[in-house]
């Protein structure tokens, strides 16, 4: 009897193992089919399959993702796509994102998986029959400054001639092939060609700004006409058409040499290389020009910056002293001295942006191209350890945030 019982137990155990094996095989086949279906068409996954977490928690978790990871995550399901591309999330992500610096670098050898702007716009790439090797191409690069060190992040996007301005993660630039205007998001690689405004201008400046009242992006073009007057025209990315507005009064601008800064609902210019006693501002909503006196006359290495949403004027007062003044509003506001930086050999430092949401200010040496970071909280200036080759010959570093922002209006979720 006992032998029979043992035989029955062994037989039962064997059948159980076979059943488990069949079940496992079935699950593996189902998983393979699901993976194959996912790879073929990225099918829509219902919200209930992935969202067992509270909605606001998912919102906060997605805010922590780098822009590239966030872009990939937006295709997980329709609900995530709608969330990530909503105006609510876009605004929150822009505020949460850390600033990097964007610049162009000439590369002699084409990078793998190059995203060609010329090809995207349907332009043929120019190659001279007299060249024995492929010409150098300009690529977008990002410079990240963190904990006293810099890191260059390369992209595969090529074909830009000049970066004119940035706004909320979008780049206003000119095309290397035909000199045309375009706007591109380097994360989503979405781009749009824009019609040129007035051409052959003797002196010009471009600004790029978002109008919160209308919810549209605007390109502002200031240029000096043949009679010497500064004229202004504005393009909406919604209509992609230019219109003229009344320019600043004659004589306000000596030269359009400084890039404008967007803050407190306007674009702001220093109207000369040095010796400015005022700034010139263009209100985004009413498209009218205003002037505002500066607290101190500017010197050659002084700049306007945006700090925490406010306009700031960073000025070299003496050889070893820099003052940071803040303006909180166009109407009725006044300049307030917020910070004083004292250090040796700072006369050739040019302020270019703030990091860590206004807690750190970055300067670039105009002689050797070195970067310096000033911690506003602990009041310490230190030289940034630069990665790779010297950056002294790269004149244009623009502050930029990597986001999924688009010029197309996105619906709000609440």
FENJO-V276266 format. One line per field, one symbol per residue. psi: psi as a letter, one per 40 degrees, with the letter a starting at -180 (. if undefined). burial: 1 if it has 16 or more other C-alpha atoms within 10 Angstrom, else 0. A space follows every 50 residues. Layout:
psi: ???
burial: ???
//
This chain:
psi: ddddddddddddddddddddddddddddddddddddddddegihhiddde geiidddddddddeiidddddddeedidddddddeiddddddddddiihi hiiihhhdhhiifhhhddddefihhhhieeheihiiihihiihhhhfeii hhhiiehieidhhdiihfeihhiihddeeiiihihedefhihiiiiahif idhihiihihhddefiiihhhhihadeeihihihhheddfiiiiihiiih edhdigdhiihhiffiihiheidifheiihihhddefiiiihiidihiid eiihihhfeihihhihdadfhhihihheidheiihhhdihhhiifedehh hdiiiffeehhhihhedeeiihhhhddefhhihhhhhaiiedehdhhhii hhafiiehhiiie.
burial: 00000000000000000000000000000000000000000000000000 00000000100110001001100111101111111110110011001111 11111000000000111100000000000000000011111111100001 01001011111111111111111111000111111111001111001000 00011111110000011111111110001111111110000100001100 01101101111111111111111001011111110010101101110100 11111110101111111000111111110100011000001100011111 11111001011111110011111111000010011100000000001111 11111110010000
//
